[in-house]
Amino acid sequence: MTDLTTRSAAHAHGGGSRMAAAPGIEAHDVKPVNAKAERGLYASRQKIYAKRARGRYRSVKWLLMAVTLGVYYVLPWLKWHRGASLPDQAVLLDFPNRRFFFFFLEIWPQEFYFVTGLLVLAALALFLVTAIAGRVWCGYFCPQTVWTDMMIAAERFWQGDRNARMLLDKQRWGPAKLYKKSMTHLTFLLISLLTGGAFVLYFDEAPRLTRQLLTGEAPAIAYLFIGIFTITTYLLGGIAREQVCTYMCPWPRIQGALLDADSYLVTYKPHRGEPRGHLRKAASPERRGDCIDCKACVVVCPMGIDIRNGPQLECIQCALCVDACNDIMAKIGRPPGLIDYDTFHNLEAAEHKQKQPRIRIVRPRTVLYAALFCVVGLVMLWGVSRRTTLELNVLPDRNPLFVQLSDGGFRNGYTVKILNKRYDTRHFSIGVAGLDGASIKIVGMESDANPVIPVAADTLRELRVFVSVPKRAADQIAAGSTPIVFQISDRQDATRTSRDSQFRKP
Amino acid sequence: MAADKEIDAVTGVETTGHDWDGIKELNKPLPKWWLYTFYACIVWSVGYWIAYPAWPRLGGYTRGVLGYSQRATVTAEIDKARAAQGDLRKQIATVPLDGIKQNQDLLRFAMAGGAAAFATNCAPCHGRSAQGAKGYPNLSDDDWLWGGTLADIQATIENGIRSGEKKERRSDMPKYGIENLLKPEEIDDAAEFVLSLSGRSTDAAAVEKGRKTFAEQCAACHGADGKGKLDMGAPNLTDPIWLYGGSKPEIMESISTGRGGVMPAWAGRLDPVTIKELAVYVHALGGGK
């Protein structure tokens, strides 16, 4: 209860009174509402009004936002020629035909281990980057961050910066508020719609699907997924925002295990900043720390925390507080970097007035992650370079295992699958080795003694194949299973492949 | 009421005012989102009652203004599936049987349809993989009673065997023992001769005696050489495939009691397209001629 009263009291006079942290520098009346100490499990969420930051890291973030969004929206439009009968979209997840296309690589369902490998590589890269420079992914690249950033920018466009937004929220509902709020949420929805709209383009031919979407002729599943992505983007990026990172995402819990004292993190340097306090003309700067407690770092934080409390699970390391603080340092004539990327080791060294700085990017942890990354990467390269364009699968019939023929011989049935992963139609002949006197019959090509089997570009052809052995030859082979080898060879370039199987007789 | 609000000192939460032996209940209302979702569901359900089938009535139920019915939906879906197959089924109806086998698409469709129809209609006797059983022919080998060409198989499926239909396939093997057409020792000798046809006889004298009986009684249908006659449904007695068993007691039993299995005529039970699919499927099991 006490907590509640103080909080509402702080709210009551917030915004109104303007204290100065230093001459000409406003001390913001802001609480790190999303810091662990501030958020009760049974209290409702306190809205974060992040103030606009300007500076080096903000610029980097704008740039990376443009790059990541650019990749997201441009990728489905890139072309990659694969021959007449195949899609020419560079990146296409073709579910109806069960094929994934990534530029030069095509993945059949049974080759899904390539995707697994790609995910393992991505995870290891994430480990490595995190060990070196903390939550770079969270701060700059994560879709949740990028989209939330975009939503906050949209909010700022319609409602103004922090103070204006706070004021607007306190206002009674009227035409102006209604207009600003509804335009904001319409923009959120538009962003979300475009997000979902681009997502479905990865699953069908982009130009055709776009045309269909615009004319209302796209398949219902496309609209359904656009709807799902519109709603989730709107809820996660527009409404839930920092709660996704704080409560829903497992990564903040995992990344703590990857960091060590040599990882570069966005940190406040207490040895420089403390004791903090408002800067007054009378007081000499030498006697006190550089932190003037203006809370510029808190007020720009999209996660609603105070970086000066040290590393926290909620911090996504977006470095906007670095920009905010450097701005203030310049104004009060102090060197920048009171909040900066630094390692725990360096902080400790500075605390004890030891020599600094120490940079240790190469250390057992990073070497391990890099080595694992290289190993998995090499295995992937090896796998991709050895990817065959021709495969043969043979499944012997389980029931009946064999059939006795009227001449006293035996016959076995097989389901044979020929996988032609090349982008042209190929013609194969089939044979079986390891069985004297065996003859092959293919259902649908019975009349042909030496059938030519056409297999269309990038398809699988399934055949029913019977292998028969006449009585005299059958008497020569042992009862039970006899190993045999199915072979196919391309009639044009003589590429061949084979598959072991069994011939059974009683 | 607001004036009566009592705040619990320890937790800072409002109490409900209920007091049990000095223990007071904290007021922890349902979360708003939950409560409003619940109310929304109530409103929704009223609309649902009006739109969809909902309340039971004597001898029926309220149908709802949308006229929704699961049965109608299923029927519509089946019709749609039929329509989707329509072109292929039409082709199968018109294309001759060997034409179906040559066409990759038709063959795949016919094999799938044939497999389904076989599992439902034929598997109870002939077995799941058409491997047959004693008295029920194996359809995957190359030994046929009534012919193994596509046309023969189709005719057998349509008309059945001893089915009582007009165009049924029928052969009648006399009950030589039961009806006293042959003496027991003659049956014994004939069986020994039949064994000799597949090189399994052990008694040359009996074979010679049996040869005469066979020529008089059996050769008319099974042929002088014992190789059977497809147009009469008389089985080949020289191969190693036996419908009722190939041991001497089993052969004697066959001679003594006669044999004649029954297969129903499927024309009229199955549509012509399904019968054609079945013929293609059985022919493709490996033994087709």
Chai-1 contact restraints between the chains, C-beta under 6 A:
chainA,res_idxA,chainB,res_idxB,connection_type,confidence,min_distance_angstrom,max_distance_angstrom,comment,restraint_id
A,M1,B,G12,contact,1.0,0.0,6.0,A-B,restraint_1
A,N399,B,S129,contact,1.0,0.0,6.0,A-B,restraint_2
A,P400,B,S129,contact,1.0,0.0,6.0,A-B,restraint_3
A,P400,B,Q131,contact,1.0,0.0,6.0,A-B,restraint_4
A,V403,B,S140,contact,1.0,0.0,6.0,A-B,restraint_5
A,V403,B,D141,contact,1.0,0.0,6.0,A-B,restraint_6
A,L405,B,D141,contact,1.0,0.0,6.0,A-B,restraint_7
A,L405,B,D142,contact,1.0,0.0,6.0,A-B,restraint_8
A,S406,B,D142,contact,1.0,0.0,6.0,A-B,restraint_9
A,S406,B,D143,contact,1.0,0.0,6.0,A-B,restraint_10
A,S406,B,D239,contact,1.0,0.0,6.0,A-B,restraint_11
A,S406,B,I241,contact,1.0,0.0,6.0,A-B,restraint_12
A,G408,B,P240,contact,1.0,0.0,6.0,A-B,restraint_13
A,R411,B,G286,contact,1.0,0.0,6.0,A-B,restraint_14
A,G413,B,G286,contact,1.0,0.0,6.0,A-B,restraint_15
A,V443,B,A284,contact,1.0,0.0,6.0,A-B,restraint_16
A,G444,B,K101,contact,1.0,0.0,6.0,A-B,restraint_17
A,G444,B,L107,contact,1.0,0.0,6.0,A-B,restraint_18
A,F466,B,G286,contact,1.0,0.0,6.0,A-B,restraint_19
